[in-house]
């Protein structure tokens, strides 16, 4: 995860919990995962288009 240590991850998690509450965190995580998946898919498509 780059230069993030365990302490930083815990602080980020606590901040997210405060801002969004425990009921919104699973939905937020799911949305983030889908966004990353779509980004990777678009990146692969772009890379294959450039190679051709």
mmCIF entry with sequence, helices, sheets and N, C-alpha, C, O atoms, coordinates in Angstrom:
data_MODEL
# 
_entry.id   MODEL 
# 
_entity.id                         1 
_entity.type                       polymer 
_entity.pdbx_number_of_molecules   1 
# 
_entity_poly.entity_id                      1 
_entity_poly.type                           'polypeptide(L)' 
_entity_poly.nstd_linkage                   no 
_entity_poly.nstd_monomer                   no 
_entity_poly.pdbx_seq_one_letter_code       
;(UNK)(UNK)(UNK)(UNK)(UNK)(UNK)(UNK)(UNK)(UNK)(UNK)(UNK)(UNK)(UNK)(UNK)(UNK)(UNK)
(UNK)(UNK)(UNK)(UNK)(UNK)(UNK)(UNK)(UNK)(UNK)(UNK)(UNK)(UNK)(UNK)(UNK)(UNK)(UNK)
(UNK)(UNK)(UNK)(UNK)(UNK)(UNK)(UNK)(UNK)(UNK)(UNK)(UNK)(UNK)(UNK)(UNK)(UNK)(UNK)
(UNK)(UNK)(UNK)(UNK)
;
_entity_poly.pdbx_seq_one_letter_code_can   XXXXXXXXXXXXXXXXXXXXXXXXXXXXXXXXXXXXXXXXXXXXXXXXXXXX 
_entity_poly.pdbx_strand_id                 A 
# 
loop_
_entity_poly_seq.entity_id 
_entity_poly_seq.num 
_entity_poly_seq.mon_id 
_entity_poly_seq.hetero 
1 1  UNK n 
1 2  UNK n 
1 3  UNK n 
1 4  UNK n 
1 5  UNK n 
1 6  UNK n 
1 7  UNK n 
1 8  UNK n 
1 9  UNK n 
1 10 UNK n 
1 11 UNK n 
1 12 UNK n 
1 13 UNK n 
1 14 UNK n 
1 15 UNK n 
1 16 UNK n 
1 17 UNK n 
1 18 UNK n 
1 19 UNK n 
1 20 UNK n 
1 21 UNK n 
1 22 UNK n 
1 23 UNK n 
1 24 UNK n 
1 25 UNK n 
1 26 UNK n 
1 27 UNK n 
1 28 UNK n 
1 29 UNK n 
1 30 UNK n 
1 31 UNK n 
1 32 UNK n 
1 33 UNK n 
1 34 UNK n 
1 35 UNK n 
1 36 UNK n 
1 37 UNK n 
1 38 UNK n 
1 39 UNK n 
1 40 UNK n 
1 41 UNK n 
1 42 UNK n 
1 43 UNK n 
1 44 UNK n 
1 45 UNK n 
1 46 UNK n 
1 47 UNK n 
1 48 UNK n 
1 49 UNK n 
1 50 UNK n 
1 51 UNK n 
1 52 UNK n 
# 
_struct_asym.id          A 
_struct_asym.entity_id   1 
# 
loop_
_struct_conf.conf_type_id 
_struct_conf.id 
_struct_conf.pdbx_PDB_helix_id 
_struct_conf.beg_label_comp_id 
_struct_conf.beg_label_asym_id 
_struct_conf.beg_label_seq_id 
_struct_conf.pdbx_beg_PDB_ins_code 
_struct_conf.end_label_comp_id 
_struct_conf.end_label_asym_id 
_struct_conf.end_label_seq_id 
_struct_conf.pdbx_end_PDB_ins_code 
_struct_conf.beg_auth_comp_id 
_struct_conf.beg_auth_asym_id 
_struct_conf.beg_auth_seq_id 
_struct_conf.end_auth_comp_id 
_struct_conf.end_auth_asym_id 
_struct_conf.end_auth_seq_id 
_struct_conf.pdbx_PDB_helix_class 
_struct_conf.details 
_struct_conf.pdbx_PDB_helix_length 
HELX_P HELX_P1 AA1 UNK A 6  ? UNK A 20 ? UNK A 6  UNK A 20 1 ? 15 
HELX_P HELX_P2 AA2 UNK A 22 ? UNK A 51 ? UNK A 22 UNK A 51 1 ? 30 
# 
_struct_conf_type.id          HELX_P 
_struct_conf_type.criteria    ? 
_struct_conf_type.reference   ? 
# 
loop_
_atom_site.group_PDB 
_atom_site.id 
_atom_site.type_symbol 
_atom_site.label_atom_id 
_atom_site.label_alt_id 
_atom_site.label_comp_id 
_atom_site.label_asym_id 
_atom_site.label_entity_id 
_atom_site.label_seq_id 
_atom_site.pdbx_PDB_ins_code 
_atom_site.Cartn_x 
_atom_site.Cartn_y 
_atom_site.Cartn_z 
_atom_site.occupancy 
_atom_site.B_iso_or_equiv 
_atom_site.pdbx_formal_charge 
_atom_site.auth_seq_id 
_atom_site.auth_comp_id 
_atom_site.auth_asym_id 
_atom_site.auth_atom_id 
_atom_site.pdbx_PDB_model_num 
ATOM 1   N N  . UNK A 1 1  ? 0.811   -1.197 0.000   1.00 0.00 ? 1  UNK A N  1 
ATOM 2   C CA . UNK A 1 1  ? 0.000   0.000  0.000   1.00 0.00 ? 1  UNK A CA 1 
ATOM 3   C C  . UNK A 1 1  ? 0.850   1.256  0.000   1.00 0.00 ? 1  UNK A C  1 
ATOM 4   O O  . UNK A 1 1  ? 0.441   2.280  0.547   1.00 0.00 ? 1  UNK A O  1 
ATOM 5   N N  . UNK A 1 2  ? 1.975   1.196  -0.577  1.00 0.00 ? 2  UNK A N  1 
ATOM 6   C CA . UNK A 1 2  ? 2.803   2.387  -0.623  1.00 0.00 ? 2  UNK A CA 1 
ATOM 7   C C  . UNK A 1 2  ? 3.517   2.625  0.679   1.00 0.00 ? 2  UNK A C  1 
ATOM 8   O O  . UNK A 1 2  ? 4.078   1.700  1.264   1.00 0.00 ? 2  UNK A O  1 
ATOM 9   N N  . UNK A 1 3  ? 3.501   3.865  1.141   1.00 0.00 ? 3  UNK A N  1 
ATOM 10  C CA . UNK A 1 3  ? 4.204   4.232  2.364   1.00 0.00 ? 3  UNK A CA 1 
ATOM 11  C C  . UNK A 1 3  ? 3.274   4.300  3.577   1.00 0.00 ? 3  UNK A C  1 
ATOM 12  O O  . UNK A 1 3  ? 3.665   4.841  4.611   1.00 0.00 ? 3  UNK A O  1 
ATOM 13  N N  . UNK A 1 4  ? 2.067   3.773  3.478   1.00 0.00 ? 4  UNK A N  1 
ATOM 14  C CA . UNK A 1 4  ? 1.143   3.807  4.607   1.00 0.00 ? 4  UNK A CA 1 
ATOM 15  C C  . UNK A 1 4  ? 1.444   2.661  5.560   1.00 0.00 ? 4  UNK A C  1 
ATOM 16  O O  . UNK A 1 4  ? 1.519   1.499  5.159   1.00 0.00 ? 4  UNK A O  1 
ATOM 17  N N  . UNK A 1 5  ? 1.614   3.011  6.820   1.00 0.00 ? 5  UNK A N  1 
ATOM 18  C CA . UNK A 1 5  ? 1.831   2.003  7.837   1.00 0.00 ? 5  UNK A CA 1 
ATOM 19  C C  . UNK A 1 5  ? 0.527   1.651  8.523   1.00 0.00 ? 5  UNK A C  1 
ATOM 20  O O  . UNK A 1 5  ? -0.533  2.174  8.178   1.00 0.00 ? 5  UNK A O  1 
ATOM 21  N N  . UNK A 1 6  ? 0.613   0.763  9.494   1.00 0.00 ? 6  UNK A N  1 
ATOM 22  C CA . UNK A 1 6  ? -0.589  0.321  10.201  1.00 0.00 ? 6  UNK A CA 1 
ATOM 23  C C  . UNK A 1 6  ? -1.244  1.475  10.964  1.00 0.00 ? 6  UNK A C  1 
ATOM 24  O O  . UNK A 1 6  ? -2.471  1.557  11.009  1.00 0.00 ? 6  UNK A O  1 
ATOM 25  N N  . UNK A 1 7  ? -0.462  2.354  11.554  1.00 0.00 ? 7  UNK A N  1 
ATOM 26  C CA . UNK A 1 7  ? -1.014  3.481  12.309  1.00 0.00 ? 7  UNK A CA 1 
ATOM 27  C C  . UNK A 1 7  ? -1.802  4.418  11.404  1.00 0.00 ? 7  UNK A C  1 
ATOM 28  O O  . UNK A 1 7  ? -2.887  4.872  11.768  1.00 0.00 ? 7  UNK A O  1 
ATOM 29  N N  . UNK A 1 8  ? -1.259  4.707  10.229  1.00 0.00 ? 8  UNK A N  1 
ATOM 30  C CA . UNK A 1 8  ? -1.949  5.591  9.299   1.00 0.00 ? 8  UNK A CA 1 
ATOM 31  C C  . UNK A 1 8  ? -3.251  4.974  8.817   1.00 0.00 ? 8  UNK A C  1 
ATOM 32  O O  . UNK A 1 8  ? -4.266  5.660  8.705   1.00 0.00 ? 8  UNK A O  1 
ATOM 33  N N  . UNK A 1 9  ? -3.219  3.667  8.530   1.00 0.00 ? 9  UNK A N  1 
ATOM 34  C CA . UNK A 1 9  ? -4.440  2.994  8.089   1.00 0.00 ? 9  UNK A CA 1 
ATOM 35  C C  . UNK A 1 9  ? -5.512  3.017  9.175   1.00 0.00 ? 9  UNK A C  1 
ATOM 36  O O  . UNK A 1 9  ? -6.692  3.203  8.880   1.00 0.00 ? 9  UNK A O  1 
ATOM 37  N N  . UNK A 1 10 ? -5.112  2.832  10.410  1.00 0.00 ? 10 UNK A N  1 
ATOM 38  C CA . UNK A 1 10 ? -6.074  2.887  11.514  1.00 0.00 ? 10 UNK A CA 1 
ATOM 39  C C  . UNK A 1 10 ? -6.670  4.286  11.669  1.00 0.00 ? 10 UNK A C  1 
ATOM 40  O O  . UNK A 1 10 ? -7.865  4.429  11.925  1.00 0.00 ? 10 UNK A O  1 
ATOM 41  N N  . UNK A 1 11 ? -5.843  5.306  11.515  1.00 0.00 ? 11 UNK A N  1 
ATOM 42  C CA . UNK A 1 11 ? -6.352  6.679  11.602  1.00 0.00 ? 11 UNK A CA 1 
ATOM 43  C C  . UNK A 1 11 ? -7.313  6.993  10.457  1.00 0.00 ? 11 UNK A C  1 
ATOM 44  O O  . UNK A 1 11 ? -8.330  7.654  10.667  1.00 0.00 ? 11 UNK A O  1 
ATOM 45  N N  . UNK A 1 12 ? -7.008  6.534  9.273   1.00 0.00 ? 12 UNK A N  1 
ATOM 46  C CA . UNK A 1 12 ? -7.898  6.744  8.133   1.00 0.00 ? 12 UNK A CA 1 
ATOM 47  C C  . UNK A 1 12 ? -9.214  6.005  8.366   1.00 0.00 ? 12 UNK A C  1 
ATOM 48  O O  . UNK A 1 12 ? -10.288 6.548  8.105   1.00 0.00 ? 12 UNK A O  1 
ATOM 49  N N  . UNK A 1 13 ? -9.133  4.788  8.849   1.00 0.00 ? 13 UNK A N  1 
ATOM 50  C CA . UNK A 1 13 ? -10.346 4.017  9.145   1.00 0.00 ? 13 UNK A CA 1 
ATOM 51  C C  . UNK A 1 13 ? -11.205 4.679  10.205  1.00 0.00 ? 13 UNK A C  1 
ATOM 52  O O  . UNK A 1 13 ? -12.429 4.710  10.081  1.00 0.00 ? 13 UNK A O  1 
ATOM 53  N N  . UNK A 1 14 ? -10.578 5.211  11.245  1.00 0.00 ? 14 UNK A N  1 
ATOM 54  C CA . UNK A 1 14 ? -11.324 5.906  12.296  1.00 0.00 ? 14 UNK A CA 1 
ATOM 55  C C  . UNK A 1 14 ? -11.988 7.170  11.756  1.00 0.00 ? 14 UNK A C  1 
ATOM 56  O O  . UNK A 1 14 ? -13.123 7.481  12.119  1.00 0.00 ? 14 UNK A O  1 
ATOM 57  N N  . UNK A 1 15 ? -11.284 7.899  10.889  1.00 0.00 ? 15 UNK A N  1 
ATOM 58  C CA . UNK A 1 15 ? -11.863 9.108  10.292  1.00 0.00 ? 15 UNK A CA 1 
ATOM 59  C C  . UNK A 1 15 ? -13.057 8.749  9.412   1.00 0.00 ? 15 UNK A C  1 
ATOM 60  O O  . UNK A 1 15 ? -14.081 9.432  9.449   1.00 0.00 ? 15 UNK A O  1 
ATOM 61  N N  . UNK A 1 16 ? -12.935 7.685  8.624   1.00 0.00 ? 16 UNK A N  1 
ATOM 62  C CA . UNK A 1 16 ? -14.064 7.254  7.789   1.00 0.00 ? 16 UNK A CA 1 
ATOM 63  C C  . UNK A 1 16 ? -15.249 6.843  8.645   1.00 0.00 ? 16 UNK A C  1 
ATOM 64  O O  . UNK A 1 16 ? -16.397 7.143  8.316   1.00 0.00 ? 16 UNK A O  1 
ATOM 65  N N  . UNK A 1 17 ? -14.971 6.161  9.733   1.00 0.00 ? 17 UNK A N  1 
ATOM 66  C CA . UNK A 1 17 ? -16.039 5.739  10.635  1.00 0.00 ? 17 UNK A CA 1 
ATOM 67  C C  . UNK A 1 17 ? -16.748 6.941  11.231  1.00 0.00 ? 17 UNK A C  1 
ATOM 68  O O  . UNK A 1 17 ? -17.971 6.932  11.365  1.00 0.00 ? 17 UNK A O  1 
ATOM 69  N N  . UNK A 1 18 ? -16.002 7.971  11.587  1.00 0.00 ? 18 UNK A N  1 
ATOM 70  C CA . UNK A 1 18 ? -16.613 9.181  12.134  1.00 0.00 ? 18 UNK A CA 1 
ATOM 71  C C  . UNK A 1 18 ? -17.431 9.939  11.093  1.00 0.00 ? 18 UNK A C  1 
ATOM 72  O O  . UNK A 1 18 ? -18.521 10.428 11.392  1.00 0.00 ? 18 UNK A O  1 
ATOM 73  N N  . UNK A 1 19 ? -16.907 10.036 9.872   1.00 0.00 ? 19 UNK A N  1 
ATOM 74  C CA . UNK A 1 19 ? -17.585 10.806 8.837   1.00 0.00 ? 19 UNK A CA 1 
ATOM 75  C C  . UNK A 1 19 ? -18.823 10.100 8.288   1.00 0.00 ? 19 UNK A C  1 
ATOM 76  O O  . UNK A 1 19 ? -19.861 10.733 8.098   1.00 0.00 ? 19 UNK A O  1 
ATOM 77  N N  . UNK A 1 20 ? -18.723 8.799  8.032   1.00 0.00 ? 20 UNK A N  1 
ATOM 78  C CA . UNK A 1 20 ? -19.792 8.093  7.343   1.00 0.00 ? 20 UNK A CA 1 
ATOM 79  C C  . UNK A 1 20 ? -20.640 7.218  8.259   1.00 0.00 ? 20 UNK A C  1 
ATOM 80  O O  . UNK A 1 20 ? -21.766 6.876  7.899   1.00 0.00 ? 20 UNK A O  1 
ATOM 81  N N  . UNK A 1 21 ? -20.138 6.852  9.416   1.00 0.00 ? 21 UNK A N  1 
ATOM 82  C CA . UNK A 1 21 ? -20.889 5.993  10.316  1.00 0.00 ? 21 UNK A CA 1 
ATOM 83  C C  . UNK A 1 21 ? -20.742 4.531  9.926   1.00 0.00 ? 21 UNK A C  1 
ATOM 84  O O  . UNK A 1 21 ? -20.385 4.218  8.790   1.00 0.00 ? 21 UNK A O  1 
ATOM 85  N N  . UNK A 1 22 ? -21.017 3.644  10.862  1.00 0.00 ? 22 UNK A N  1 
ATOM 86  C CA . UNK A 1 22 ? -20.811 2.213  10.604  1.00 0.00 ? 22 UNK A CA 1 
ATOM 87  C C  . UNK A 1 22 ? -21.762 1.621  9.564   1.00 0.00 ? 22 UNK A C  1 
ATOM 88  O O  . UNK A 1 22 ? -21.434 0.614  8.936   1.00 0.00 ? 22 UNK A O  1 
ATOM 89  N N  . UNK A 1 23 ? -22.922 2.222  9.374   1.00 0.00 ? 23 UNK A N  1 
ATOM 90  C CA . UNK A 1 23 ? -23.874 1.646  8.417   1.00 0.00 ? 23 UNK A CA 1 
ATOM 91  C C  . UNK A 1 23 ? -23.495 1.939  6.970   1.00 0.00 ? 23 UNK A C  1 
ATOM 92  O O  . UNK A 1 23 ? -23.896 1.193  6.077   1.00 0.00 ? 23 UNK A O  1 
ATOM 93  N N  . UNK A 1 24 ? -22.741 2.993  6.713   1.00 0.00 ? 24 UNK A N  1 
ATOM 94  C CA . UNK A 1 24 ? -22.367 3.377  5.353   1.00 0.00 ? 24 UNK A CA 1 
ATOM 95  C C  . UNK A 1 24 ? -21.035 2.789  4.902   1.00 0.00 ? 24 UNK A C  1 
ATOM 96  O O  . UNK A 1 24 ? -20.747 2.784  3.705   1.00 0.00 ? 24 UNK A O  1 
ATOM 97  N N  . UNK A 1 25 ? -20.220 2.295  5.823   1.00 0.00 ? 25 UNK A N  1 
ATOM 98  C CA . UNK A 1 25 ? -18.892 1.810  5.441   1.00 0.00 ? 25 UNK A CA 1 
ATOM 99  C C  . UNK A 1 25 ? -18.910 0.627  4.466   1.00 0.00 ? 25 UNK A C  1 
ATOM 100 O O  . UNK A 1 25 ? -18.119 0.631  3.523   1.00 0.00 ? 25 UNK A O  1 
ATOM 101 N N  . UNK A 1 26 ? -19.766 -0.378 4.642   1.00 0.00 ? 26 UNK A N  1 
ATOM 102 C CA . UNK A 1 26 ? -19.773 -1.466 3.642   1.00 0.00 ? 26 UNK A CA 1 
ATOM 103 C C  . UNK A 1 26 ? -20.158 -0.979 2.247   1.00 0.00 ? 26 UNK A C  1 
ATOM 104 O O  . UNK A 1 26 ? -19.585 -1.419 1.250   1.00 0.00 ? 26 UNK A O  1 
ATOM 105 N N  . UNK A 1 27 ? -21.122 -0.077 2.182   1.00 0.00 ? 27 UNK A N  1 
ATOM 106 C CA . UNK A 1 27 ? -21.533 0.485  0.892   1.00 0.00 ? 27 UNK A CA 1 
ATOM 107 C C  . UNK A 1 27 ? -20.398 1.290  0.264   1.00 0.00 ? 27 UNK A C  1 
ATOM 108 O O  . UNK A 1 27 ? -20.170 1.216  -0.943  1.00 0.00 ? 27 UNK A O  1 
ATOM 109 N N  . UNK A 1 28 ? -19.696 2.051  1.082   1.00 0.00 ? 28 UNK A N  1 
ATOM 110 C CA . UNK A 1 28 ? -18.571 2.840  0.602   1.00 0.00 ? 28 UNK A CA 1 
ATOM 111 C C  . UNK A 1 28 ? -17.451 1.938  0.083   1.00 0.00 ? 28 UNK A C  1 
ATOM 112 O O  . UNK A 1 28 ? -16.862 2.214  -0.962  1.00 0.00 ? 28 UNK A O  1 
ATOM 113 N N  . UNK A 1 29 ? -17.163 0.870  0.807   1.00 0.00 ? 29 UNK A N  1 
ATOM 114 C CA . UNK A 1 29 ? -16.133 -0.078 0.380   1.00 0.00 ? 29 UNK A CA 1 
ATOM 115 C C  . UNK A 1 29 ? -16.489 -0.761 -0.925  1.00 0.00 ? 29 UNK A C  1 
ATOM 116 O O  . UNK A 1 29 ? -15.634 -0.953 -1.790  1.00 0.00 ? 29 UNK A O  1 
ATOM 117 N N  . UNK A 1 30 ? -17.758 -1.129 -1.065  1.00 0.00 ? 30 UNK A N  1 
ATOM 118 C CA . UNK A 1 30 ? -18.208 -1.774 -2.293  1.00 0.00 ? 30 UNK A CA 1 
ATOM 119 C C  . UNK A 1 30 ? -18.075 -0.821 -3.479  1.00 0.00 ? 30 UNK A C  1 
ATOM 120 O O  . UNK A 1 30 ? -17.635 -1.223 -4.556  1.00 0.00 ? 30 UNK A O  1 
ATOM 121 N N  . UNK A 1 31 ? -18.448 0.417  -3.286  1.00 0.00 ? 31 UNK A N  1 
ATOM 122 C CA . UNK A 1 31 ? -18.341 1.413  -4.362  1.00 0.00 ? 31 UNK A CA 1 
ATOM 123 C C  . UNK A 1 31 ? -16.881 1.653  -4.740  1.00 0.00 ? 31 UNK A C  1 
ATOM 124 O O  . UNK A 1 31 ? -16.548 1.769  -5.920  1.00 0.00 ? 31 UNK A O  1 
ATOM 125 N N  . UNK A 1 32 ? -16.029 1.727  -3.747  1.00 0.00 ? 32 UNK A N  1 
ATOM 126 C CA . UNK A 1 32 ? -14.599 1.920  -4.006  1.00 0.00 ? 32 UNK A CA 1 
ATOM 127 C C  . UNK A 1 32 ? -14.026 0.739  -4.781  1.00 0.00 ? 32 UNK A C  1 
ATOM 128 O O  . UNK A 1 32 ? -13.251 0.928  -5.719  1.00 0.00 ? 32 UNK A O  1 
ATOM 129 N N  . UNK A 1 33 ? -14.401 -0.472 -4.397  1.00 0.00 ? 33 UNK A N  1 
ATOM 130 C CA . UNK A 1 33 ? -13.933 -1.667 -5.102  1.00 0.00 ? 33 UNK A CA 1 
ATOM 131 C C  . UNK A 1 33 ? -14.387 -1.694 -6.547  1.00 0.00 ? 33 UNK A C  1 
ATOM 132 O O  . UNK A 1 33 ? -13.613 -2.042 -7.439  1.00 0.00 ? 33 UNK A O  1 
ATOM 133 N N  . UNK A 1 34 ? -15.639 -1.329 -6.781  1.00 0.00 ? 34 UNK A N  1 
ATOM 134 C CA . UNK A 1 34 ? -16.140 -1.294 -8.157  1.00 0.00 ? 34 UNK A CA 1 
ATOM 135 C C  . UNK A 1 34 ? -15.415 -0.237 -8.974  1.00 0.00 ? 34 UNK A C  1 
ATOM 136 O O  . UNK A 1 34 ? -15.120 -0.457 -10.149 1.00 0.00 ? 34 UNK A O  1 
ATOM 137 N N  . UNK A 1 35 ? -15.128 0.896  -8.372  1.00 0.00 ? 35 UNK A N  1 
ATOM 138 C CA . UNK A 1 35 ? -14.408 1.956  -9.072  1.00 0.00 ? 35 UNK A CA 1 
ATOM 139 C C  . UNK A 1 35 ? -13.007 1.526  -9.461  1.00 0.00 ? 35 UNK A C  1 
ATOM 140 O O  . UNK A 1 35 ? -12.556 1.790  -10.576 1.00 0.00 ? 35 UNK A O  1 
ATOM 141 N N  . UNK A 1 36 ? -12.326 0.870  -8.550  1.00 0.00 ? 36 UNK A N  1 
ATOM 142 C CA . UNK A 1 36 ? -10.974 0.376  -8.845  1.00 0.00 ? 36 UNK A CA 1 
ATOM 143 C C  . UNK A 1 36 ? -11.017 -0.679 -9.938  1.00 0.00 ? 36 UNK A C  1 
ATOM 144 O O  . UNK A 1 36 ? -10.161 -0.699 -10.822 1.00 0.00 ? 36 UNK A O  1 
ATOM 145 N N  . UNK A 1 37 ? -12.016 -1.556 -9.878  1.00 0.00 ? 37 UNK A N  1 
ATOM 146 C CA . UNK A 1 37 ? -12.167 -2.597 -10.892 1.00 0.00 ? 37 UNK A CA 1 
ATOM 147 C C  . UNK A 1 37 ? -12.407 -1.982 -12.265 1.00 0.00 ? 37 UNK A C  1 
ATOM 148 O O  . UNK A 1 37 ? -11.811 -2.421 -13.249 1.00 0.00 ? 37 UNK A O  1 
ATOM 149 N N  . UNK A 1 38 ? -13.261 -0.983 -12.346 1.00 0.00 ? 38 UNK A N  1 
ATOM 150 C CA . UNK A 1 38 ? -13.527 -0.317 -13.626 1.00 0.00 ? 38 UNK A CA 1 
ATOM 151 C C  . UNK A 1 38 ? -12.286 0.406  -14.152 1.00 0.00 ? 38 UNK A C  1 
ATOM 152 O O  . UNK A 1 38 ? -12.025 0.408  -15.355 1.00 0.00 ? 38 UNK A O  1 
ATOM 153 N N  . UNK A 1 39 ? -11.527 1.016  -13.248 1.00 0.00 ? 39 UNK A N  1 
ATOM 154 C CA . UNK A 1 39 ? -10.295 1.698  -13.651 1.00 0.00 ? 39 UNK A CA 1 
ATOM 155 C C  . UNK A 1 39 ? -9.290  0.715  -14.238 1.00 0.00 ? 39 UNK A C  1 
ATOM 156 O O  . UNK A 1 39 ? -8.672  0.993  -15.266 1.00 0.00 ? 39 UNK A O  1 
ATOM 157 N N  . UNK A 1 40 ? -9.126  -0.433 -13.587 1.00 0.00 ? 40 UNK A N  1 
ATOM 158 C CA . UNK A 1 40 ? -8.198  -1.446 -14.094 1.00 0.00 ? 40 UNK A CA 1 
ATOM 159 C C  . UNK A 1 40 ? -8.650  -1.972 -15.449 1.00 0.00 ? 40 UNK A C  1 
ATOM 160 O O  . UNK A 1 40 ? -7.829  -2.185 -16.341 1.00 0.00 ? 40 UNK A O  1 
ATOM 161 N N  . UNK A 1 41 ? -9.961  -2.183 -15.603 1.00 0.00 ? 41 UNK A N  1 
ATOM 162 C CA . UNK A 1 41 ? -10.504 -2.670 -16.870 1.00 0.00 ? 41 UNK A CA 1 
ATOM 163 C C  . UNK A 1 41 ? -10.242 -1.660 -17.987 1.00 0.00 ? 41 UNK A C  1 
ATOM 164 O O  . UNK A 1 41 ? -9.813  -2.035 -19.078 1.00 0.00 ? 41 UNK A O  1 
ATOM 165 N N  . UNK A 1 42 ? -10.495 -0.394 -17.717 1.00 0.00 ? 42 UNK A N  1 
ATOM 166 C CA . UNK A 1 42 ? -10.264 0.650  -18.726 1.00 0.00 ? 42 UNK A CA 1 
ATOM 167 C C  . UNK A 1 42 ? -8.784  0.764  -19.047 1.00 0.00 ? 42 UNK A C  1 
ATOM 168 O O  . UNK A 1 42 ? -8.410  0.987  -20.199 1.00 0.00 ? 42 UNK A O  1 
ATOM 169 N N  . UNK A 1 43 ? -7.941  0.612  -18.033 1.00 0.00 ? 43 UNK A N  1 
ATOM 170 C CA . UNK A 1 43 ? -6.500  0.683  -18.253 1.00 0.00 ? 43 UNK A CA 1 
ATOM 171 C C  . UNK A 1 43 ? -6.024  -0.457 -19.151 1.00 0.00 ? 43 UNK A C  1 
ATOM 172 O O  . UNK A 1 43 ? -5.201  -0.240 -20.039 1.00 0.00 ? 43 UNK A O  1 
ATOM 173 N N  . UNK A 1 44 ? -6.532  -1.663 -18.929 1.00 0.00 ? 44 UNK A N  1 
ATOM 174 C CA . UNK A 1 44 ? -6.159  -2.802 -19.771 1.00 0.00 ? 44 UNK A CA 1 
ATOM 175 C C  . UNK A 1 44 ? -6.636  -2.601 -21.199 1.00 0.00 ? 44 UNK A C  1 
ATOM 176 O O  . UNK A 1 44 ? -5.913  -2.906 -22.148 1.00 0.00 ? 44 UNK A O  1 
ATOM 177 N N  . UNK A 1 45 ? -7.861  -2.084 -21.356 1.00 0.00 ? 45 UNK A N  1 
ATOM 178 C CA . UNK A 1 45 ? -8.388  -1.848 -22.699 1.00 0.00 ? 45 UNK A CA 1 
ATOM 179 C C  . UNK A 1 45 ? -7.548  -0.802 -23.433 1.00 0.00 ? 45 UNK A C  1 
ATOM 180 O O  . UNK A 1 45 ? -7.254  -0.957 -24.618 1.00 0.00 ? 45 UNK A O  1 
ATOM 181 N N  . UNK A 1 46 ? -7.171  0.242  -22.739 1.00 0.00 ? 46 UNK A N  1 
ATOM 182 C CA . UNK A 1 46 ? -6.353  1.289  -23.349 1.00 0.00 ? 46 UNK A CA 1 
ATOM 183 C C  . UNK A 1 46 ? -4.976  0.755  -23.731 1.00 0.00 ? 46 UNK A C  1 
ATOM 184 O O  . UNK A 1 46 ? -4.455  1.070  -24.801 1.00 0.00 ? 46 UNK A O  1 
ATOM 185 N N  . UNK A 1 47 ? -4.399  -0.045 -22.860 1.00 0.00 ? 47 UNK A N  1 
ATOM 186 C CA . UNK A 1 47 ? -3.086  -0.620 -23.133 1.00 0.00 ? 47 UNK A CA 1 
ATOM 187 C C  . UNK A 1 47 ? -3.143  -1.539 -24.356 1.00 0.00 ? 47 UNK A C  1 
ATOM 188 O O  . UNK A 1 47 ? -2.258  -1.491 -25.211 1.00 0.00 ? 47 UNK A O  1 
ATOM 189 N N  . UNK A 1 48 ? -4.176  -2.370 -24.441 1.00 0.00 ? 48 UNK A N  1 
ATOM 190 C CA . UNK A 1 48 ? -4.284  -3.268 -25.583 1.00 0.00 ? 48 UNK A CA 1 
ATOM 191 C C  . UNK A 1 48 ? -4.554  -2.492 -26.877 1.00 0.00 ? 48 UNK A C  1 
ATOM 192 O O  . UNK A 1 48 ? -4.089  -2.889 -27.946 1.00 0.00 ? 48 UNK A O  1 
ATOM 193 N N  . UNK A 1 49 ? -5.298  -1.394 -26.786 1.00 0.00 ? 49 UNK A N  1 
ATOM 194 C CA . UNK A 1 49 ? -5.559  -0.578 -27.972 1.00 0.00 ? 49 UNK A CA 1 
ATOM 195 C C  . UNK A 1 49 ? -4.282  0.098  -28.466 1.00 0.00 ? 49 UNK A C  1 
ATOM 196 O O  . UNK A 1 49 ? -4.071  0.215  -29.673 1.00 0.00 ? 49 UNK A O  1 
ATOM 197 N N  . UNK A 1 50 ? -3.438  0.539  -27.552 1.00 0.00 ? 50 UNK A N  1 
ATOM 198 C CA . UNK A 1 50 ? -2.191  1.187  -27.933 1.00 0.00 ? 50 UNK A CA 1 
ATOM 199 C C  . UNK A 1 50 ? -1.235  0.175  -28.550 1.00 0.00 ? 50 UNK A C  1 
ATOM 200 O O  . UNK A 1 50 ? -0.511  0.513  -29.487 1.00 0.00 ? 50 UNK A O  1 
ATOM 201 N N  . UNK A 1 51 ? -1.215  -1.056 -28.047 1.00 0.00 ? 51 UNK A N  1 
ATOM 202 C CA . UNK A 1 51 ? -0.323  -2.085 -28.585 1.00 0.00 ? 51 UNK A CA 1 
ATOM 203 C C  . UNK A 1 51 ? -0.703  -2.463 -30.005 1.00 0.00 ? 51 UNK A C  1 
ATOM 204 O O  . UNK A 1 51 ? 0.159   -2.831 -30.803 1.00 0.00 ? 51 UNK A O  1 
ATOM 205 N N  . UNK A 1 52 ? -1.986  -2.373 -30.324 1.00 0.00 ? 52 UNK A N  1 
ATOM 206 C CA . UNK A 1 52 ? -2.448  -2.737 -31.692 1.00 0.00 ? 52 UNK A CA 1 
ATOM 207 C C  . UNK A 1 52 ? -2.201  -1.608 -32.606 1.00 0.00 ? 52 UNK A C  1 
ATOM 208 O O  . UNK A 1 52 ? -2.510  -1.696 -33.794 1.00 0.00 ? 52 UNK A O  1 
# 
